[in-house]
Amino acid sequence: MFYYFLGFALLVVPLVITYVNINYLFSKKRKNERLFNILTFTLGPAFTIILFLVCGFKDYNQSLYLGGMDITVHSPIASWSYPTVLVIILIGILSYWLLRIKKIDLPPLIIVFAIAGTIMCSIYMVMILIQIFSINLWNNAFLGLPYLLLYPINYILCTIRAILDVMALYKEKKLKAKEYNNKFLNFCSKILYNIDNWPIIGIILSVPVTAIVMCILVLFGQRPDEAIRAFLETSDWNLSKMVSPPPIEYDGHYLCTVSLRGHKKLVKPIRVGIRHGKKIIVNRQLCIANAFEDLIQEKTPKFHKLVRYIYDKYGFPLSKIIRTKFAADITYIFMKPLEWIFLI
């Protein structure tokens, strides 16, 4: 029951939150706005992380395993760039909540820096949308991939709303520019205290803010252009520049091959083989079974035809049942006596 509820939540809740955020952007009456803001910035990242784990994304330099129940998708973001991506998103979230503080009168300089943080993150969210959005990929890949678009969309919607709200709030307070003896400071003060200038100032400040963040990340082992490389060092996506090695296929018609989907410590895959011109994973059990089949095909062709007929008729339906590592392990163990007989 819990898993059904979790599945329902993962499918429906993100769509409901997105609908509400779109509605809030064009509506003056916003019931339960604070609640949906909290849900957006708690469930959004949490569901995105869960989706990444479920998809089992692989980096461009790894072969995909095709066939059976395996999900065949390369990651839209390089795993070694995760620290940079997470820091940018975290700064965006913190900047957003800073704009949502209504009980404290923040100085205009703090507000424009917060706007700069949200703009920096929003630009990055747009890049994520550009990277992922592809109808062709949706047709061939895991059904949950379109859900990866929802959090970036929601963040952008919430950011636009937050900037408009904070500008309206401070216009009501009728801020007055501070007077300085220095003409240049007076000029800067007039620009800063003109609330209509805040989005433009935020866009300008987003450049040095991004540069400072990148410099700090370099100290922790990230590259200066890691934010861009996160998208370029991938394959199969819109901004990808890398070519992945050819996929390795599981042959769902053969129980020995299906059993290789089990835990490596038990089934012990040893190398890559070729079957019908396609790469497959090979272990000792499969090698012995294939060698035995070749032997009886050579010595007793009629008996081999019967064995092959029975194996194809009952083996393939059985292989479709094996969807988990545990089931594959059990299959491997049950095949062990036959493996020993084949070997003898």
Secondary structure, 3 states (H helix, E strand, C coil): CHHHHHHHHHHHHHHHHHHHHHHHHHCCCCCCHHHHHHHHHHHHHHHHHHHHHHHCCECCCCCCEECCCCCCCECCCCHHHHHHHHHHHHHHHHHHHHHCCCCCCCCHHHHHHHHHHHHHHHHHHHHHHHHHCCHHHHHHCCCCHHHHHHHHHHHHHHHHHHHHHHHHHHHHHCCCCCCCCCHHHHHHHHHHHCHHHHHHHHHHHHHHHHHHHHHHHHHCCCCCCHHHHHHHCCCCCCCCCCCCCCCEECCCCCHHHHHHHCCHHHHCEEEEEEECCEEEEEEHHHHHHHHHHHHHHHHCHHHHHHHHHHHHHHHHHHHHHCCCHHHHHHHHHHHHHHHHHHHC
